[in-house]
């Protein structure tokens, strides 16, 4: 299964164990740009997950071993596989030679590639990876993905975490449209705090849409929604 165009060529030549790595979109960012991909880990065989996990560096293998849920393990290892596969092609090196570490805020970063920023997300077996290249110093990106569903206590969470303008928009929608709008606000806010490295506890402090950042919805498989945020200095 492949797609046409440059993104499709990348997807066709970077086959994931469960099928393929698909383009999820791209956006310009100053002198550079950000591209995103997704892959589906649902149904990934346990032996394939274990094989990919065996190739993880020690610090990531320890985090993998701490995950007990089989789907969570598949998400973890597939996200790292996709990230290194994409970076390997973009940086012109074998994926195994792509160094990825965590900063003090828990954000992944590429250890030997200035001007590159990365972000990963996963939900219900689907993973999303964003890679920014040629970025101006201080530019940060974040990505988030969610399964489309009715969120328990959505109204209470909106009152605690969303802005008055966002809550007003939510009041105009109901049913599936309301669920999608709620998740749109949530994923944008979560992608923002991942970009700036402040964590989910600061969701309420994230600015409204397009205030101090750019938001780009992603093309994801049916039943999932999400997007990426670009925060540029100044």
Secondary structure, 3 states (H helix, E strand, C coil): CCCCHHHHHHHHHCCCCCCCCEEEEEEEECCEEEEEEEEECCCCCHHHHHHHHHCCCHHHHHHHHCCCCHHHHHHHHHHHHHHHHHHHHHHCCCHHHCCEEECCCCCEEECCCCCCEEEEEEECCEEEEEEEECCCCCCEEEEEEEECCCCCCHHHHHHHHCCHHHHHHHCCCCHHHHHHHHHHHHHHHHHHHHHHCCCHHHHHHCCCCCCCCEEEECCCCCCEEEEEEEECCC
